[in-house]
Structures are given as structure tokens and as C-alpha cells.
Amino acid sequence: MSLTPVYQRLVRADRSDQSREEQREVAANGSRQILAEALQATGDQVVNAKTVLPWLFASLGVPAGLTGLLVPIRESGSMLPQAALAPWVERTKRRRHLWGLGAAGQALGAAGMAGAAATLHGLVAGVVILVALAVFSLARALTSLAGKDVLGRTIPKGERGQINGLTTVLSGAVAITLGLGIRLLGGDGAGADVLAWLLAIAAALWVLALLVFLGIREPDEEPDTPEETAGWAGRAVQLLREDRGFRRFVVARSLLLVSALSPPFVVALAAQAGGGGLAGLGPFVIAQGVAGLIGGKTFGRLADRSSRDLMVWGAAAATVVIVGFLLLLRIPGMPSAWWLYPLTYLVLALTHTAVRVARKTYVVDMAEDDQRTEYVAVANTAMGVLLLVAGAISGGLALLGPEVALLFLGLLGLAGVVVSRTLPEVSRHDH
């Protein structure tokens, strides 16, 4: 059975300039990327440093200080190495192999977390899981870098955002199922054994994703080997200094951290308001899944029309939600309303879905050929540094209360709206 009709029903675009053979090849490559990325995104719902892993730490009696390291290790670990990895990726002819290597590393990391969750407790469990998460994140840096490059080399403009969106939709559907299962089966017990099994299943999903992704057919062309006039750090600094448009994108993206860093503080406020046990995790996992299910496909199409405008509206919406949430908390009786926290988390997750799909599409569309690898790598390495800085500031402000940290992130998002509006348009508008 040909994948072309199915793919073209899912991903709509003007294909008048593509031959039938080109359409078949794009459909085959696109279908594999959707499936592989969906499997990876499904695993991400389990290896989630904002929801599942903090709950696991609480179940295992891990000291609270280690819980604060989860998000920085998960996010920065997958971004910081990318500029150093970029020359290796650029010299590699078959970049799908690098994606497969990264997927294998993520499977190993998830398996390590599963083993620790099943056999260890307390401080030792926390340290082992953090080490496994570091391995996972470093491997993710490779799949992030190679995956965007393979997408740009095998899928034309006008279809890339929709592929990112479809991936989000599929993982969202699985997240809802996962959240419902946790809610129904979790009860009020600790649930470490249940989470250990889920982590083991996630490891298997990355192995399956690896096998799917290796079937992609890349262009048969020799890579452009970059001139080694400077080390990777020097090249990164040079690119940020000389490419004004790219530098502005990095600044805008760093200000869009509002949608990424604010959800954990909503969860922290929910914990303060009461509730515990594994069942309490369910509504937040479900909210994450609903956001992907609702927003993935829609935001993918909007990103193909204008990824810049989608970034602007996503940041603006996140800021409005945070301000509204903080105002509601000042109303007597509202802090004890259990529904307020998952609902706020849901809307913030929707805005983050929009921003994430938009920025991933923007950086792929703004670059051409092997320049794309360097753009993605330098942007992510810069983001890794800025994420640690913003995380440290918001974490420090959280000592004064999660509300103070949320207010800071809301102001950050407002600045992101202003800067994002100045970015050049790089996506096609026709559909």
C-alpha cells in the first residue's frame, strides 16, 4: 500500500512543482519521520522532568534539593553540546545514523532510570537517576541536531511545520491515555513500581524509533565540510556576532522561555494547595496530552504560514495566562480550587506547544543546506546557557514564592513578544 495518499491527506501543501516520484519519496520520508518522532515524543511523556520525574523522586524519598536539578539537567544537557557536535554532523553524509545513535543513548538512559526506580531508594536513587538523565539528555542533543537537519534535507518548505505538529498530536493522544491510567491506577500510594515499568516501556519505544528512522532516504550528496578556521566555540561566537537575523532569533527564543519554565511552578503551587500520591500526577499528564492533541496539527499549519507570528502570539498568550492565574490566586477561596491548577497548566502547555512548533519550524526555514546544522546547533547551545541563567534567576525568585517566579517569567514573555515581532518572515504563506 502506498503511503503517498495517506501522507498527503495528513500534510497539505502545494505540490504542483513536484513529480510523482518526488511526491512518493517525500511521503515515505515524511511518514517515517512522523512515526519516529511520535515514538520519541511518547517516551518524553514518561521521561518528563516537569511532572513524572519529580513525582518519582517524591515516591522514592529523594532529597528535595535533587529535585531542583531535574529540569536544568534535562533541558540544558540536550542543548549545550550541540555547537560542539555540529562539525561532526556536517561531516557526516548519512545523518539518520547519528539520529539512531542518539535514540540508542536515550533508550539506555531511560532503562537506567527504570532500573534505579525499581531497585534503589533515597539519595542513591536520586543520584543514579540524575546520572541516567544526563546520559539521556546528551544523547537527545544528537537526535535534536540530526533530526532537524534530516527534516530540512528531505521535506520541502510548507510541510515541515505540519510534520512537527502531527508528531505533537500523536504524542498528546498517548499522554492522555497515560495520564488516565495513572489517575485510575495510581491511587494514593507512592507508585514507584508503576513508574519504573513505564520508564522501561519508554526505553523500548526509543529502540523502535531508531529502527523506523534508519529507513529514511537522504539526498545522495557529499556534505560540505566546514573550514576549520576556528574551533566550534569560535565559530559559534562568530555566527552570533556576524549574522544579525540569527542573533535576533536567539534573543527572541531565549525570551520565549516563559512557556517552558512556568508550568513547574504551577505544579508546585498545586502541591502547596494539597494533594499527593501518584493519582495527583494524572491531571497534569492529561493536560499535557490534551495540549498536544488540540494544538499540534493546528499550530503546525499556522507555523507553515508564519512561524514568526505564531511565536509572537504564543508568547503573548503565555504572559496573559500567567497574569490571569496570579490575579485569580488573590481571590479568597480560589487557591483551594483544585481545578484551577490543571486548567492553567493546560493553557500554558498549549502556548508552549505553539511556541515550540513555531521556533522549530522557523530555524529550519531560515537556513539552507548545511547552514541549517550550524544554526540549530549554535541556537540550542546558546539556549542551554541562557536556560541555566533564567532557571537560576527564576529558581532564586521562587524562594520568595512561586508567584514571584511566575511574575518574572511573565515579564520575560512580554519582552519576547516585542523582540519576536522584529524577526524577518521566513515561512511560506500559501497553503
MIKOLMAR-442776 format. One record per residue (C-alpha): residue number from 1; residue in one letter; chain; x, y, z. Coordinates in nm, 2 decimals, always signed. Layout:
<sites>
seq;type;mol;xx;yy;zz
NUM;A;A;X;Y;Z
...
</sites>
This chain:
<sites>
seq;type;mol;xx;yy;zz
1;M;A;+0.00;+0.00;+0.00
2;S;A;+0.14;+0.34;-0.10
3;L;A;+0.19;+0.59;+0.18
4;T;A;+0.15;+0.89;-0.05
5;P;A;-0.23;+0.93;-0.03
6;V;A;-0.23;+0.89;+0.35
7;Y;A;+0.06;+1.13;+0.39
8;Q;A;-0.09;+1.39;+0.16
9;R;A;-0.42;+1.38;+0.35
10;L;A;-0.24;+1.45;+0.67
11;V;A;+0.01;+1.70;+0.54
12;R;A;-0.14;+1.95;+0.30
13;A;A;+0.07;+2.16;+0.06
14;D;A;+0.10;+2.29;-0.30
15;R;A;+0.29;+2.01;-0.48
16;S;A;+0.25;+2.13;-0.83
17;D;A;+0.63;+2.16;-0.87
18;Q;A;+0.69;+1.80;-0.75
19;S;A;+0.70;+1.50;-0.98
20;R;A;+0.51;+1.18;-0.88
21;E;A;+0.84;+1.02;-0.79
22;E;A;+0.94;+1.32;-0.57
23;Q;A;+0.60;+1.30;-0.40
24;R;A;+0.64;+0.93;-0.32
25;E;A;+0.98;+0.99;-0.17
26;V;A;+0.87;+1.29;+0.04
27;A;A;+0.57;+1.09;+0.16
28;A;A;+0.78;+0.79;+0.26
29;N;A;+1.04;+1.00;+0.44
30;G;A;+0.78;+1.22;+0.60
31;S;A;+0.58;+0.92;+0.72
32;R;A;+0.89;+0.77;+0.88
33;Q;A;+0.98;+1.10;+1.05
34;I;A;+0.63;+1.14;+1.19
35;L;A;+0.63;+0.79;+1.33
36;A;A;+0.98;+0.80;+1.47
37;E;A;+0.93;+1.14;+1.63
38;A;A;+0.60;+1.04;+1.77
39;L;A;+0.76;+0.73;+1.93
40;Q;A;+1.02;+0.96;+2.08
41;A;A;+0.77;+1.22;+2.19
42;T;A;+0.56;+0.94;+2.36
43;G;A;+0.87;+0.84;+2.56
44;D;A;+0.92;+1.20;+2.65
45;Q;A;+0.58;+1.20;+2.83
46;V;A;+0.73;+0.94;+3.07
47;V;A;+1.08;+1.09;+3.10
48;N;A;+0.93;+1.42;+3.19
49;A;A;+1.13;+1.64;+3.42
50;K;A;+0.84;+1.87;+3.49
51;T;A;+0.58;+1.61;+3.60
52;V;A;+0.67;+1.24;+3.61
53;L;A;+1.03;+1.25;+3.74
54;P;A;+0.95;+1.49;+4.03
55;W;A;+0.67;+1.26;+4.13
56;L;A;+0.91;+0.96;+4.11
57;F;A;+1.16;+1.14;+4.33
58;A;A;+0.89;+1.20;+4.59
59;S;A;+0.79;+0.84;+4.58
60;L;A;+1.15;+0.72;+4.63
61;G;A;+1.22;+0.96;+4.91
62;V;A;+1.49;+1.15;+4.72
63;P;A;+1.60;+1.47;+4.90
64;A;A;+1.42;+1.78;+4.77
65;G;A;+1.74;+1.95;+4.67
66;L;A;+1.80;+1.70;+4.39
67;T;A;+1.45;+1.76;+4.25
68;G;A;+1.56;+2.11;+4.16
69;L;A;+1.83;+1.97;+3.93
70;L;A;+1.59;+1.77;+3.71
71;V;A;+1.48;+2.05;+3.47
72;P;A;+1.82;+2.21;+3.43
73;I;A;+1.99;+1.87;+3.35
74;R;A;+1.71;+1.76;+3.11
75;E;A;+1.69;+2.09;+2.92
76;S;A;+2.04;+2.22;+2.92
77;G;A;+2.20;+1.88;+2.87
78;S;A;+2.03;+1.84;+2.54
79;M;A;+2.12;+2.19;+2.42
80;L;A;+2.47;+2.28;+2.55
81;P;A;+2.67;+2.02;+2.34
82;Q;A;+2.51;+2.10;+2.01
83;A;A;+2.76;+2.36;+1.88
84;A;A;+3.04;+2.11;+1.96
85;L;A;+2.86;+1.83;+1.78
86;A;A;+2.77;+2.04;+1.47
87;P;A;+3.11;+1.99;+1.28
88;W;A;+3.07;+1.61;+1.33
89;V;A;+2.72;+1.62;+1.19
90;E;A;+2.82;+1.84;+0.90
91;R;A;+3.10;+1.60;+0.80
92;T;A;+2.86;+1.30;+0.81
93;K;A;+2.69;+1.20;+0.48
94;R;A;+2.41;+0.99;+0.63
95;R;A;+2.28;+1.19;+0.92
96;R;A;+2.00;+0.95;+1.00
97;H;A;+2.27;+0.72;+1.15
98;L;A;+2.35;+0.99;+1.40
99;W;A;+1.98;+1.02;+1.49
100;G;A;+1.98;+0.65;+1.55
101;L;A;+2.29;+0.67;+1.78
102;G;A;+2.11;+0.94;+1.98
103;A;A;+1.80;+0.73;+2.01
104;A;A;+2.01;+0.44;+2.14
105;G;A;+2.16;+0.67;+2.40
106;Q;A;+1.81;+0.78;+2.51
107;A;A;+1.70;+0.42;+2.54
108;L;A;+2.00;+0.35;+2.76
109;G;A;+1.92;+0.65;+2.98
110;A;A;+1.56;+0.56;+3.02
111;A;A;+1.65;+0.20;+3.10
112;G;A;+1.89;+0.32;+3.37
113;M;A;+1.62;+0.53;+3.53
114;A;A;+1.38;+0.23;+3.53
115;G;A;+1.64;+0.01;+3.70
116;A;A;+1.71;+0.27;+3.97
117;A;A;+1.33;+0.33;+4.03
118;A;A;+1.28;-0.05;+4.07
119;T;A;+1.58;-0.12;+4.30
120;L;A;+1.70;+0.19;+4.48
121;H;A;+1.57;+0.44;+4.73
122;G;A;+1.65;+0.78;+4.88
123;L;A;+1.97;+0.97;+4.79
124;V;A;+2.13;+0.69;+4.60
125;A;A;+1.83;+0.66;+4.37
126;G;A;+1.82;+1.03;+4.31
127;V;A;+2.19;+1.04;+4.21
128;V;A;+2.17;+0.74;+3.98
129;I;A;+1.85;+0.88;+3.81
130;L;A;+2.02;+1.22;+3.76
131;V;A;+2.32;+1.05;+3.60
132;A;A;+2.10;+0.85;+3.37
133;L;A;+1.91;+1.17;+3.29
134;A;A;+2.24;+1.34;+3.20
135;V;A;+2.32;+1.05;+2.96
136;F;A;+1.97;+1.07;+2.82
137;S;A;+2.00;+1.45;+2.76
138;L;A;+2.34;+1.43;+2.59
139;A;A;+2.20;+1.17;+2.35
140;R;A;+1.90;+1.39;+2.29
141;A;A;+2.13;+1.67;+2.18
142;L;A;+2.24;+1.45;+1.89
143;T;A;+1.88;+1.35;+1.78
144;S;A;+1.77;+1.71;+1.81
145;L;A;+2.05;+1.83;+1.58
146;A;A;+2.04;+1.55;+1.33
147;G;A;+1.66;+1.53;+1.32
148;K;A;+1.61;+1.89;+1.22
149;D;A;+1.88;+1.86;+0.96
150;V;A;+1.72;+1.54;+0.81
151;L;A;+1.38;+1.72;+0.81
152;G;A;+1.53;+2.01;+0.62
153;R;A;+1.71;+1.79;+0.37
154;T;A;+1.42;+1.55;+0.29
155;I;A;+1.10;+1.76;+0.34
156;P;A;+1.02;+2.08;+0.14
157;K;A;+0.90;+2.41;+0.30
158;G;A;+0.53;+2.42;+0.36
159;E;A;+0.53;+2.07;+0.51
160;R;A;+0.78;+2.08;+0.79
161;G;A;+0.57;+2.26;+1.04
162;Q;A;+0.28;+2.02;+0.99
163;I;A;+0.51;+1.72;+1.05
164;N;A;+0.62;+1.88;+1.38
165;G;A;+0.25;+1.93;+1.46
166;L;A;+0.14;+1.58;+1.38
167;T;A;+0.41;+1.44;+1.60
168;T;A;+0.28;+1.65;+1.88
169;V;A;-0.08;+1.53;+1.82
170;L;A;+0.02;+1.17;+1.83
171;S;A;+0.22;+1.20;+2.15
172;G;A;-0.06;+1.41;+2.30
173;A;A;-0.31;+1.12;+2.25
174;V;A;-0.07;+0.88;+2.42
175;A;A;-0.02;+1.13;+2.71
176;I;A;-0.39;+1.14;+2.77
177;T;A;-0.40;+0.76;+2.79
178;L;A;-0.10;+0.76;+3.02
179;G;A;-0.25;+1.03;+3.24
180;L;A;-0.58;+0.85;+3.27
181;G;A;-0.40;+0.53;+3.35
182;I;A;-0.20;+0.70;+3.63
183;R;A;-0.51;+0.87;+3.76
184;L;A;-0.72;+0.55;+3.77
185;L;A;-0.45;+0.30;+3.88
186;G;A;-0.22;+0.53;+4.09
187;G;A;-0.44;+0.57;+4.39
188;D;A;-0.28;+0.74;+4.69
189;G;A;+0.02;+0.51;+4.71
190;A;A;+0.38;+0.60;+4.61
191;G;A;+0.37;+0.43;+4.27
192;A;A;+0.74;+0.39;+4.21
193;D;A;+0.70;+0.04;+4.07
194;V;A;+0.44;+0.16;+3.82
195;L;A;+0.67;+0.45;+3.71
196;A;A;+0.96;+0.20;+3.68
197;W;A;+0.76;-0.01;+3.43
198;L;A;+0.66;+0.30;+3.24
199;L;A;+1.03;+0.40;+3.21
200;A;A;+1.12;+0.05;+3.08
201;I;A;+0.85;+0.08;+2.81
202;A;A;+0.98;+0.43;+2.72
203;A;A;+1.33;+0.27;+2.66
204;A;A;+1.17;+0.02;+2.42
205;L;A;+1.00;+0.30;+2.23
206;W;A;+1.33;+0.46;+2.15
207;V;A;+1.47;+0.14;+2.02
208;L;A;+1.16;+0.11;+1.79
209;A;A;+1.20;+0.48;+1.68
210;L;A;+1.56;+0.41;+1.59
211;L;A;+1.46;+0.12;+1.36
212;V;A;+1.19;+0.34;+1.19
213;F;A;+1.42;+0.64;+1.14
214;L;A;+1.70;+0.44;+0.98
215;G;A;+1.47;+0.37;+0.68
216;I;A;+1.47;+0.74;+0.57
217;R;A;+1.63;+0.81;+0.24
218;E;A;+1.86;+1.12;+0.24
219;P;A;+1.99;+1.30;-0.07
220;D;A;+2.29;+1.13;-0.22
221;E;A;+2.52;+1.42;-0.20
222;E;A;+2.86;+1.48;-0.03
223;P;A;+2.84;+1.71;+0.28
224;D;A;+3.01;+2.05;+0.27
225;T;A;+3.30;+2.01;+0.51
226;P;A;+3.34;+2.34;+0.70
227;E;A;+3.67;+2.52;+0.70
228;E;A;+3.84;+2.46;+1.03
229;T;A;+3.95;+2.83;+1.07
230;A;A;+3.84;+2.83;+1.43
231;G;A;+3.71;+2.58;+1.69
232;W;A;+3.34;+2.52;+1.74
233;A;A;+3.32;+2.78;+2.01
234;G;A;+3.49;+3.04;+1.79
235;R;A;+3.26;+2.96;+1.50
236;A;A;+2.96;+2.99;+1.73
237;V;A;+3.06;+3.33;+1.86
238;Q;A;+3.14;+3.44;+1.50
239;L;A;+2.80;+3.34;+1.38
240;L;A;+2.62;+3.52;+1.66
241;R;A;+2.83;+3.83;+1.60
242;E;A;+2.80;+3.85;+1.22
243;D;A;+2.46;+3.72;+1.15
244;R;A;+2.22;+3.98;+1.27
245;G;A;+1.90;+3.80;+1.18
246;F;A;+2.01;+3.48;+1.35
247;R;A;+2.13;+3.67;+1.66
248;R;A;+1.78;+3.83;+1.69
249;F;A;+1.62;+3.49;+1.67
250;V;A;+1.84;+3.36;+1.95
251;V;A;+1.74;+3.66;+2.17
252;A;A;+1.37;+3.61;+2.09
253;R;A;+1.39;+3.24;+2.16
254;S;A;+1.55;+3.30;+2.50
255;L;A;+1.27;+3.54;+2.59
256;L;A;+1.02;+3.28;+2.50
257;L;A;+1.13;+3.06;+2.79
258;V;A;+0.81;+3.18;+2.97
259;S;A;+0.61;+2.89;+2.83
260;A;A;+0.88;+2.63;+2.92
261;L;A;+0.98;+2.74;+3.27
262;S;A;+0.64;+2.84;+3.41
263;P;A;+0.45;+2.51;+3.43
264;P;A;+0.66;+2.35;+3.71
265;F;A;+0.58;+2.65;+3.93
266;V;A;+0.21;+2.59;+3.87
267;V;A;+0.26;+2.23;+3.98
268;A;A;+0.45;+2.35;+4.29
269;L;A;+0.16;+2.58;+4.38
270;A;A;-0.08;+2.28;+4.33
271;A;A;+0.13;+2.07;+4.57
272;Q;A;+0.12;+2.35;+4.83
273;A;A;-0.26;+2.37;+4.80
274;G;A;-0.29;+2.00;+4.89
275;G;A;-0.29;+1.66;+4.72
276;G;A;-0.05;+1.37;+4.70
277;G;A;+0.00;+1.02;+4.58
278;L;A;+0.05;+0.91;+4.23
279;A;A;-0.31;+0.98;+4.13
280;G;A;-0.24;+1.36;+4.17
281;L;A;+0.00;+1.34;+3.88
282;G;A;-0.27;+1.23;+3.64
283;P;A;-0.44;+1.56;+3.57
284;F;A;-0.12;+1.73;+3.47
285;V;A;-0.01;+1.45;+3.24
286;I;A;-0.36;+1.45;+3.08
287;A;A;-0.34;+1.83;+3.04
288;Q;A;+0.00;+1.79;+2.87
289;G;A;-0.16;+1.54;+2.63
290;V;A;-0.47;+1.74;+2.56
291;A;A;-0.25;+2.04;+2.47
292;G;A;-0.06;+1.83;+2.21
293;L;A;-0.38;+1.68;+2.08
294;I;A;-0.56;+2.01;+2.03
295;G;A;-0.27;+2.22;+1.93
296;G;A;-0.02;+2.01;+1.74
297;K;A;-0.18;+1.99;+1.39
298;T;A;-0.33;+2.34;+1.41
299;F;A;-0.01;+2.50;+1.52
300;G;A;+0.18;+2.30;+1.26
301;R;A;-0.02;+2.46;+0.98
302;L;A;+0.00;+2.80;+1.13
303;A;A;+0.38;+2.76;+1.16
304;D;A;+0.40;+2.69;+0.79
305;R;A;+0.20;+3.01;+0.72
306;S;A;+0.41;+3.22;+0.95
307;S;A;+0.63;+3.07;+1.22
308;R;A;+0.72;+3.42;+1.34
309;D;A;+0.36;+3.53;+1.40
310;L;A;+0.29;+3.20;+1.59
311;M;A;+0.59;+3.27;+1.82
312;V;A;+0.45;+3.62;+1.89
313;W;A;+0.10;+3.50;+1.97
314;G;A;+0.23;+3.21;+2.18
315;A;A;+0.44;+3.43;+2.40
316;A;A;+0.16;+3.68;+2.44
317;A;A;-0.09;+3.42;+2.54
318;A;A;+0.15;+3.27;+2.79
319;T;A;+0.20;+3.61;+2.95
320;V;A;-0.17;+3.68;+2.97
321;V;A;-0.24;+3.33;+3.13
322;I;A;+0.03;+3.38;+3.39
323;V;A;-0.11;+3.73;+3.49
324;G;A;-0.46;+3.59;+3.50
325;F;A;-0.36;+3.30;+3.71
326;L;A;-0.18;+3.52;+3.96
327;L;A;-0.48;+3.75;+3.98
328;L;A;-0.72;+3.45;+4.04
329;L;A;-0.50;+3.33;+4.33
330;R;A;-0.56;+3.66;+4.51
331;I;A;-0.93;+3.60;+4.52
332;P;A;-1.04;+3.44;+4.86
333;G;A;-1.11;+3.07;+4.82
334;M;A;-0.95;+3.03;+4.48
335;P;A;-0.62;+2.88;+4.59
336;S;A;-0.80;+2.58;+4.72
337;A;A;-0.99;+2.52;+4.39
338;W;A;-0.83;+2.20;+4.27
339;W;A;-0.94;+2.26;+3.90
340;L;A;-0.75;+2.59;+3.87
341;Y;A;-0.40;+2.43;+3.86
342;P;A;-0.45;+2.16;+3.59
343;L;A;-0.65;+2.41;+3.38
344;T;A;-0.38;+2.67;+3.40
345;Y;A;-0.12;+2.41;+3.32
346;L;A;-0.33;+2.30;+3.02
347;V;A;-0.34;+2.65;+2.87
348;L;A;+0.03;+2.71;+2.94
349;A;A;+0.11;+2.37;+2.77
350;L;A;-0.10;+2.49;+2.47
351;T;A;+0.10;+2.81;+2.44
352;H;A;+0.43;+2.61;+2.48
353;T;A;+0.32;+2.37;+2.20
354;A;A;+0.26;+2.68;+1.98
355;V;A;+0.59;+2.83;+2.06
356;R;A;+0.78;+2.50;+2.03
357;V;A;+0.64;+2.41;+1.69
358;A;A;+0.69;+2.77;+1.57
359;R;A;+1.05;+2.81;+1.67
360;K;A;+1.15;+2.46;+1.54
361;T;A;+0.99;+2.55;+1.20
362;Y;A;+1.15;+2.90;+1.20
363;V;A;+1.51;+2.79;+1.25
364;V;A;+1.47;+2.51;+0.98
365;D;A;+1.31;+2.76;+0.73
366;M;A;+1.55;+3.04;+0.79
367;A;A;+1.86;+2.84;+0.69
368;E;A;+1.97;+2.65;+0.38
369;D;A;+2.16;+2.32;+0.34
370;D;A;+2.45;+2.27;+0.58
371;Q;A;+2.40;+2.62;+0.73
372;R;A;+2.09;+2.47;+0.89
373;T;A;+2.30;+2.23;+1.11
374;E;A;+2.51;+2.52;+1.24
375;Y;A;+2.21;+2.74;+1.30
376;V;A;+2.03;+2.47;+1.50
377;A;A;+2.34;+2.38;+1.70
378;V;A;+2.45;+2.73;+1.79
379;A;A;+2.09;+2.84;+1.88
380;N;A;+2.05;+2.54;+2.11
381;T;A;+2.39;+2.58;+2.27
382;A;A;+2.32;+2.95;+2.34
383;M;A;+1.98;+2.84;+2.47
384;G;A;+2.14;+2.59;+2.70
385;V;A;+2.34;+2.86;+2.86
386;L;A;+2.05;+3.11;+2.88
387;L;A;+1.83;+2.84;+3.02
388;L;A;+2.06;+2.78;+3.31
389;V;A;+2.08;+3.16;+3.38
390;A;A;+1.70;+3.21;+3.35
391;G;A;+1.64;+2.89;+3.56
392;A;A;+1.88;+3.01;+3.83
393;I;A;+1.71;+3.35;+3.84
394;S;A;+1.35;+3.21;+3.85
395;G;A;+1.46;+2.94;+4.10
396;G;A;+1.61;+3.21;+4.32
397;L;A;+1.30;+3.42;+4.30
398;A;A;+1.09;+3.10;+4.38
399;L;A;+1.25;+3.12;+4.73
400;L;A;+1.03;+3.42;+4.78
401;G;A;+0.74;+3.22;+4.65
402;P;A;+0.64;+3.05;+4.31
403;E;A;+0.42;+3.36;+4.24
404;V;A;+0.73;+3.58;+4.23
405;A;A;+0.90;+3.35;+3.98
406;L;A;+0.59;+3.34;+3.76
407;L;A;+0.57;+3.72;+3.76
408;F;A;+0.93;+3.73;+3.64
409;L;A;+0.86;+3.48;+3.36
410;G;A;+0.55;+3.68;+3.26
411;L;A;+0.76;+3.99;+3.21
412;L;A;+1.02;+3.78;+3.02
413;G;A;+0.74;+3.67;+2.78
414;L;A;+0.62;+4.03;+2.73
415;A;A;+0.98;+4.12;+2.62
416;G;A;+0.97;+3.81;+2.39
417;V;A;+0.66;+3.94;+2.21
418;V;A;+0.83;+4.27;+2.14
419;V;A;+1.15;+4.11;+2.00
420;S;A;+0.97;+3.84;+1.81
421;R;A;+0.77;+4.10;+1.62
422;T;A;+1.10;+4.23;+1.47
423;L;A;+1.21;+3.90;+1.32
424;P;A;+1.21;+3.87;+0.94
425;E;A;+0.94;+3.64;+0.78
426;V;A;+1.09;+3.31;+0.66
427;S;A;+0.80;+3.08;+0.62
428;R;A;+0.57;+3.05;+0.31
429;H;A;+0.23;+3.20;+0.34
430;D;A;+0.04;+3.00;+0.08
431;H;A;-0.13;+2.67;+0.18
</sites>
